[in-house]
């Protein structure tokens, strides 16, 4: 695979154009960088090398379009956002697997792929895996996995710059820095406290809402400080985006393996993080005529009517 450029030297020229005094030229540079560094969720061998130059933009309070650099960095780090949201990859495990495969011969890689096809749980999955085996080369796939991991780790190295960008006067920079920070759970000790400050203090609803979801995605289950911030600062907001974002964040950090409250459980049977989440739901303004809200509560074995929820909490 090539580095994604149509002409040699194009990426350096685009990185230079990020600092142009002409807004249109800067926007064209970012659009081109997005397509050159990421393609259909996969990164190129040049992606990681370009990352430090993008981090420099985010790190400089005087740089133009810091939000655009954050957007490109997010794409370089994770590629397909939908995949990360649904599959929730264990980054440390992926990194270990990339290192393990680096030492394997082609024959060993092909044997592993054949075993993977044979282990399919049903016939349809087996056929899908066979097609993957036919059309995808094991060594090319290994290289792509390595490039993806190298790109992710290169972007991860800029976490201190993204945390600092949360102090920007520009709402767009704070928003996209919050979004970018969502994808680095290994850095949660630095990331989550910074996002909590945004959740508690930011006067822009869309920025606060983004921080709520981002903190939920990278926060540790049961993080009491995060649960407190989500429960008390945004879940009862008049702004629907803030309310829903707070509930999504709470759902992430109070997530349980079985996905719901056990049948017959009382409020006092819940863990403290679960009780905090339920109290936040009780205070939510979403009860007012929102049938979907009640239906979703029912899926988690919680009372679907406001009065019933209050009785259950106080019983």
Buried (B, 14 or more C-beta within 10 A) or exposed (E): EEBBBEEEEBBEEBBEBBBBEEEEEBBBBBEBBBEBBBBEBBBBBBBBBBBBBBBBBBBBEEBBBBBBBBBBBBBBBBBBBEEBEEEEEEBEEBBEEBEEBEEBEEEEBBEEBBEEBEEBEEEEEBEEBBEEBEEEEBEEBBBBBBBBBBBBBBBBEBBEBBBBBBEBEBBBBBBBBBBBBBBBBBBBEEBBBBBBBBBBEBEBBBBBBBBBBBBBBBBEEBBEEBBBBBBBBBBBBEBEBBBBBBBBBBBBBBBBEEEEBEEEBEBEEBEEBBBBBBBBBBEBBBBEEEEEBBEBBEEBBBBBEBEEBEEBBEE
